[in-house]
Amino acid sequence: MGFFEFRRQLEYKTAMRGGQVVVADRFYPSSKTCSACGHRLEALPLVVREWTCPACGVVHDRDLNAATNLKNMAVSSTVSACGEEGAGRTRKSAVKPASVKQEASSRFSQK
């Protein structure tokens, strides 16, 4: 199975389950961006498996840091307010429920 066939199948099966596939750009600097403060290194050779952020001092495992950055990137591209589409792993219903205003009712507020 080629890459594009795999991606198409992944997107199809994810959509069936109400999910969403988020693809990071090939050159997204996930390894060399500090997941704690956002500082980006100019270069990070592949042989370097652990590094310390010069801005905040956090020590990073290269792969765990990259995974954290990719997770954060995916979450930030799918999050929306008030639980609308993209807010979770649920099957899509045939009819989309109306949004509900989320403000305190003046009837119940204390005076």
SULMO-V298288 format. One line per field, one symbol per residue. ss: DSSP state (2 for helix, 1 for strand, 0 for the rest). phi: phi as a letter, one per 20 degrees, with the letter a starting at -180 (. if undefined). A space follows every 10 residues. Layout:
# SULMO-V298288
ss=???
phi=???
This chain:
# SULMO-V298288
ss=0022222222 2222220000 0000000000 0010000001 0000000001 1100000011 1222222222 2222222200 2220000000 0000000000 0000000000 0
phi=.fgfffffff ffffffeneb eddeggdfef fddffecnfd ffbbgffeeb bdffednfed egffffffff ffffffedfc fmmfgnerec ffefdffffd fdcffffdfe d
